Amino acid sequence: MTATATLLKHHTTAEAYGIVDPMLPQTAVIQRIKHETLDTATYSLAFTDPAVAERYRFLPGQFNMLYLPGIGEVAISISSDPAQPKVLLHTIREAGNVTGAIARLKKGDLIGLRGPYGSAWPVDKAENNDLIFVSGGIGLAPLRSAIYHVINHRERYKQVTILAGARSPADLLYPDEYDVWRKHGIDVDVTVDRADDSWRGHVGVVPMMFYRLRPDPRQTVVFSCGPEIMMRFVIYEALARRIPKRCIYLSLERNMKCAVGFCGHCQYGPFFLCKEGPVLSFNRVEPFFSVEEF
Ligand SMILES: Cc1cc2nc3c(=O)[nH]c(=O)nc-3n(C[C@H](O)[C@H](O)[C@H](O)COP(=O)(O)OP(=O)(O)OC[C@H]3O[C@@H](n4cnc5c(N)ncnc54)[C@H](O)[C@@H]3O)c2cc1C
């Protein structure tokens, strides 16, 4: 039986969708696949049950568990606009077993989805402040939902800057959206570790881009997601500009299984990252963040 058929067998009745069970995946259909880079694509998913679609809401920075029967489940951030929860975008990089199987799916295939889980970017708390988004690689995916939120409520934020980095120009996520974001009064600065002949932009690691900014530490909030080594340098640069630790928010990643704080796979010091995280302020995680490979 194919993965799709197994899903249909177990998840076709409305009663099943009605069960309020955080461990029970609902069925979603892949409406569109947009290839972003060589190993990364964005999947537009919609619940097959209109009642589930009607109920579903998420906050920017939260994630879903995507499930393929017989293969497994993975935590994937929601990278779409929280004001439009009926179509969910997930940008997925092929990393191993489950993400590799997802990469072989086609438009019209079904996938299990449960969520949303986890903490969110504190977009309300950040109102009336300057906002700096800093991403590395696939880290732009969980930030994009907060970027959409800021665009929807642009008047609530002062200066907004996006610093986005990738290994090479071909690895940049969502390049066709940067000019749209700029039209909403957002500064978008992009850098790559290695240029190619076509590249006319910045070359270098993303924390280096802080040198272009003069943030006011009394009114600046930083949201960052990317490899931990990158976030270490982002923290260093932000602290050097006297941005308080409590105003630096990170999205942290650990292998997750249950996503509801039972199994302990994602324990990070006193936190279960699936529940208290993935978004946490630096002042809360500092003792653990400074430990290599914690
Ligand atoms: C909250 C959260 C949000 C995420 N959002 C996204 C997203 O938007 N897009 C995306 O592409 N990926 C995202 N990830 C990462 C994604 O969950 C992993 O890449 C995925 O679990 C790998 O599963 P797999 O079965 O394909 O690989 P596996 O076969 O399980 O593993 C491949 C390799 O990756 C390692 N690995 C697996 N999971 C993780 C992990 N979470 N952290 C570090 N190493 C890991 C394994 O140890 C192994 O070395 C997110 C993870 C978390 C925790």
The ligand as a MOL file (V3000), in Angstrom:
LIG
                    3D

  0  0  0     0  0            999 V3000
M  V30 BEGIN CTAB
M  V30 COUNTS 53 58 0 0 0
M  V30 BEGIN ATOM
M  V30 1 C 11.3010 23.3760 15.3480 0
M  V30 2 C 11.9680 22.8840 14.0980 0
M  V30 3 C 11.6810 23.4940 12.8960 0
M  V30 4 C 12.2980 23.0480 11.7240 0
M  V30 5 N 11.9810 23.6670 10.5550 0
M  V30 6 C 12.5110 23.2110 9.4100 0
M  V30 7 C 12.1610 23.8200 8.1600 0
M  V30 8 O 11.3760 24.7690 8.0980 0
M  V30 9 N 12.7070 23.2890 7.0450 0
M  V30 10 C 13.5820 22.2260 7.0790 0
M  V30 11 O 14.0500 21.8040 6.0260 0
M  V30 12 N 13.9600 21.6620 8.2410 0
M  V30 13 C 13.4360 22.1190 9.3970 0
M  V30 14 N 13.7830 21.5180 10.5820 0
M  V30 15 C 14.7630 20.4230 10.5620 0
M  V30 16 C 14.0930 19.1200 10.2030 0
M  V30 17 O 13.1690 18.7540 11.2240 0
M  V30 18 C 15.1640 18.0350 10.0500 0
M  V30 19 O 15.9590 18.3350 8.9280 0
M  V30 20 C 14.4840 16.7020 9.8350 0
M  V30 21 O 13.9900 16.2600 11.0650 0
M  V30 22 C 15.4270 15.6960 9.2800 0
M  V30 23 O 14.6780 14.4850 9.1940 0
M  V30 24 P 15.0190 13.3530 8.1610 0
M  V30 25 O 14.2590 12.1360 8.5390 0
M  V30 26 O 14.8700 13.8380 6.7740 0
M  V30 27 O 16.5510 13.1340 8.4070 0
M  V30 28 P 17.2180 12.0050 9.3300 0
M  V30 29 O 17.4080 10.8200 8.4620 0
M  V30 30 O 16.4690 11.8600 10.6120 0
M  V30 31 O 18.5450 12.7310 9.6950 0
M  V30 32 C 19.5150 13.2060 8.7970 0
M  V30 33 C 20.6130 13.8420 9.6250 0
M  V30 34 O 20.1300 15.0520 10.2220 0
M  V30 35 C 20.2030 14.9690 11.6380 0
M  V30 36 N 19.0030 15.6160 12.1750 0
M  V30 37 C 17.7420 15.2030 12.0860 0
M  V30 38 N 16.8980 16.0850 12.6400 0
M  V30 39 C 17.6750 17.0860 13.1090 0
M  V30 40 C 17.4300 18.3050 13.7910 0
M  V30 41 N 16.2140 18.6990 14.1180 0
M  V30 42 N 18.4800 19.0690 14.1260 0
M  V30 43 C 19.7210 18.7160 13.8040 0
M  V30 44 N 20.0290 17.5850 13.1440 0
M  V30 45 C 19.0220 16.7880 12.8120 0
M  V30 46 C 20.2650 13.5110 11.9610 0
M  V30 47 O 20.8990 13.2830 13.2090 0
M  V30 48 C 21.0810 12.9870 10.7840 0
M  V30 49 O 22.4480 13.2500 10.9690 0
M  V30 50 C 13.2080 21.9630 11.7620 0
M  V30 51 C 13.5010 21.3460 12.9880 0
M  V30 52 C 12.8920 21.8070 14.1410 0
M  V30 53 C 13.2160 21.1440 15.4330 0
M  V30 END ATOM
M  V30 BEGIN BOND
M  V30 1 1 1 2
M  V30 2 1 2 3
M  V30 3 2 2 52
M  V30 4 2 3 4
M  V30 5 1 4 5
M  V30 6 1 4 50
M  V30 7 2 5 6
M  V30 8 1 6 7
M  V30 9 1 6 13
M  V30 10 2 7 8
M  V30 11 1 7 9
M  V30 12 1 9 10
M  V30 13 2 10 11
M  V30 14 1 10 12
M  V30 15 2 12 13
M  V30 16 1 13 14
M  V30 17 1 14 15
M  V30 18 1 14 50
M  V30 19 1 15 16
M  V30 20 1 16 17
M  V30 21 1 16 18
M  V30 22 1 18 19
M  V30 23 1 18 20
M  V30 24 1 20 21
M  V30 25 1 20 22
M  V30 26 1 22 23
M  V30 27 1 23 24
M  V30 28 2 24 25
M  V30 29 1 24 26
M  V30 30 1 24 27
M  V30 31 1 27 28
M  V30 32 2 28 29
M  V30 33 1 28 30
M  V30 34 1 28 31
M  V30 35 1 31 32
M  V30 36 1 32 33
M  V30 37 1 33 34
M  V30 38 1 33 48
M  V30 39 1 34 35
M  V30 40 1 35 36
M  V30 41 1 35 46
M  V30 42 1 36 37
M  V30 43 1 36 45
M  V30 44 2 37 38
M  V30 45 1 38 39
M  V30 46 1 39 40
M  V30 47 2 39 45
M  V30 48 1 40 41
M  V30 49 2 40 42
M  V30 50 1 42 43
M  V30 51 2 43 44
M  V30 52 1 44 45
M  V30 53 1 46 47
M  V30 54 1 46 48
M  V30 55 1 48 49
M  V30 56 2 50 51
M  V30 57 1 51 52
M  V30 58 1 52 53
M  V30 END BOND
M  V30 END CTAB
M  END
